[in-house]
């Protein structure tokens, strides 16, 4: 009789453990275009290790770096549909769905990393959390791509006039498109995995991105010049599919979200800490790096100032409210 009762209790215990509570098994497939070995991929690897450990292996992570699941727009749609459970994506790509994110990419919007952090963390976090969820996405934490600059194959770019007639790969975003148009460039949107072959074959002659991403994607092998215009600060975000999120219990959600929504505290600092080294690495790769003077940048900044007036009222959603809130927050945050 005792043995039968013992077996019954063991069975009940196992059933409860599996069916209700943290230990219900689940797998998170999380994709990014960030190449393996980049700070983003390394940060995702840390997240994988942390969550699998805290869940005692009951939450499994499979990370797909380097655009294995397609470009950013393709990854985003898979997350919304629940085919992928999570992703790390730039604001430029996410803005195709969460339109208000376009505002964050207005050229020369932020004066410094510190100002960007203050605005995003202390003044806009809850706004964007709600905007993400309304589009089928669960916001986890901000990350970043950094400040975008210009790489070219055949001639250096020191002022906007140097871009005349140059075919530039651009990110498909109304803000990016408007900025390049303001600079007199007809940009060509190309998905991340296709940029390097497009540079090699002459489909495009240049691009804009961060020094870090340029090296991580090996685009420096196809250019000779890199101009540090730092024209767009580009945040990124780690997020989950709401369709997937709604299938989880509270313990799983708590583990996947991380304490205080700071699952990846090093996601931004890891990018910033190696920026100088990345610029030095570009130089070692025989890429001529140009640091523009204030007068050189004047034309780029003037074009950026024109973009804000062009796009804020046309983006839709709560873009005007977000833009106004940013301006107010910047005054509170300082430079």
Secondary structure, DSSP 8 states (H G I E B T S, - for coil): -HHHHHHHHHHHHHHHHHHSSTTS-EEEEEEESS-TTSHHHHHHHHHHHHHHHHTTTSEEEEEE-TTTT-SHHHHHHHHHHTSSSEEEEEHHHHTTTSGGGGGGGSTT--SSHHHHHIIIIIISHHHHHHHHHHTTEEEEEEEEEEEEEEEESSS--SSGGGGTT--EEE-S-HHHHHHHHHTT---EE--HHHHHHHHHHTS-SEEEE-HHHHHHTTGGGG-SEEEEEEEEEEEEEEEEEHHHHTTS-HHHHHHHH-GGG-TTTTTTHHHHHTHHHHHHHHHHTT-EEE---HHHHHHHHHHHHHHHHHHHHHH-TTHHHHHHHHHHHHHHH--
